Amino acid sequence: MSDTRPDIETLASREIYRNAWMTVREDQVRRRDGSTGIYGVVEKVDFVTVVPVHPDGSIQLVQQFRYPVGQRHWEFVQGMWGPPGTDPLEAARHELLEETGMEAAEWLHGGFLNLAQGTMRQGYDIFVARGLTQGAAMPEVEEQDLVTRAVTLAEFEAMLRDGCILDATTVASFGLLRLKGLI
């Protein structure tokens, strides 16, 4: 007979902090062996990441200042848009237009990944956008410093090797999409 006890049982939970974008809670827990402890959990709405692919195979990147790390970094288009439960494809279309001014005729869903499952309850849907047409970008106020450019896959891989791309979402999305043959 298999053991059906939960790996970790939540005994109590309290909200520590909340704003429009996130909630932080602290849970009192009991582990399988009976010992107790705490978990701090950050809860955020799921987001999307988009890899715009041009007809020549190059991919569009964005670069912006990321306040938590105090640096500018290249990454794929990504963000949250709409209330919880918004269709991820709708959010992806919005983020692509907002950050690059592009619209896409073809959308492929590449998968879903958890962001930082040891501390955070948030994940992201990964999309490939093809059949791109260029319009005017509409960045949010936090994205006013955003720049964008296309790079070949060889350039992108060199940026990964050289440490120019440090965003884990971008690295994981690229790896998954390459394994699936979508880029």
N, C-alpha and C positions, 0 to 999 in steps of 0.2 A: 504494500500500500504506500502511495506517495504522500509526502508531507505537504499538506495544503495550507500551512501557516503562511501569512504574508511575510515577505522578506523584511519589510519595515512597516510597522503599524503607527499611524498618526494618533497620538493621544490628545493633543490640543493644538490649536493654531491661532495665531493672532497677527493682525495686520500691523506692520511697523511704520509703513510709509505708503502714500499713494499720490500720484499726480495724473495728468491726462494721458500719459504714455506708459506708465508702469505702476506696479504694486510690488512691495517687498513684504514678505511675511516670514514669521519664525514659527516653526513647527516643533513641538515636543514629540519625540518618537521613541518607540521600543523596537529594538532590533530582534531578529530571529532568536538570538541566544538569551534574550530577556534583558540585556543591558539597555539603558536609556541614553538619550542624547538630544541634540537639537539639529535642525536643518534650517538654513536661511535660503529662501527661494525668491527669485525675481520672476514676476509674471509680466509678460508683454504680449501684445497681439502679434500673431504671425505676420510675416512680411514676404516679399517676393524679390527675386533677383532675375535680371533679364540680360541675356547675352545677344546683342544685336549682331547679326552676321551679314556682311555685305556680299554682293555677287562674286567678288574676287576671293572670298574666303576670309578676308580680314574681319576683325571684331572691334566693336566700339567700346572704349573704356571711358570712365569719368574719373576726374580727380577733384577732390575737395578736402578742405580742412576738417579733420575729425577731432572735435573738442576733447573727448575723454583721453585720447593719446597725445594731443597737442601737436599733431603733424598732418601734413597733406599726404594723401596716398591715392594711387591708382586702384580702381576696383570696377566691377561690373555695376551696371545700373541696379539700384536696390532701394527698397523703402516700403513703408506701410501707407495705405490709403484707404479711406472709408472706415465705417464702423466695424466692430468684430463681426465676422461672418460674411464680409464682402467677398464676392467671387474672386479668387486669386488672379484669374485671367484679366478681369476688369482692372484690378489693381496694377497688374503688369503693364497693361496698355497705358494707364495713367502715368505710371512712373517713367516709362520710356519717353512719352511725349514731354512730360515735365522736365526731365533732366537733359534730354538730347534734342528735343523738337522732332523726333522721328515717329513715324507710324509704320506699322508692319502689316503686310497682307497675309502672312503665314505665321502661325504660332505653334510651337511644339512644347509639350510639357515634359521636362527632363527628370522630374522627381521631386521628392520632399525630403529635407534633412532637418534634424534638430540642431539648434545653434550651439548651445553650451549646456548640454543636458546634466551636467554635474551641479549647476547652480541656477539654471534658468529654464523656465517653461516658455519657450518660444521656438518656432521653427520657421522654415521658409520653403516656398515653392520655387522651383527653378524653371525658367522658360528660355527658349531660343526663339528669336524673332528674325524673320527673313522677309524679303520683298519690301525693303525699307524705302520710304520716301521722306525727304527732309522738309521740315517746317521750322517754325520758331520755337525755341525752348521756353518753358515757363517755370523757371526754378522758384522754389519757395524762398523766403527771406533767409533761412539758414543755409541755402545753397547758392547764395549770390556770388560766391567765389568759384563755383564749379566750372571746370573746363572739361572738354571732351575731345577725343581723337581716336582714329582708327589705327590699329596695329595689326601686322600679319601674325599668324600663329607662331612663326619662328621668333618674332620680336617679343611676343607675349611670353613664350617659354624662357627666353633669355632674361626677361624682367623677373620672372619667378626665380630663376637660378641666382640672379644678382641681388635678390632681396629688395627689389623695387616694389614688389607687390606683397604686402603683409596681411591683407584682409583675408581671414580664414574662410569667409563665405565665398569669396571669389576663387580661392584656391580649391576648395572642396567642390564647388559647382563646376569648375573647369575639369577637374579630375573625373567626376561622375559623367559629364557630357562627353568627354573623350572616350571613356570606357564604353559608353553606349553608342559611340559613333555618330553623335549628333552635331559635333563640330570637328 
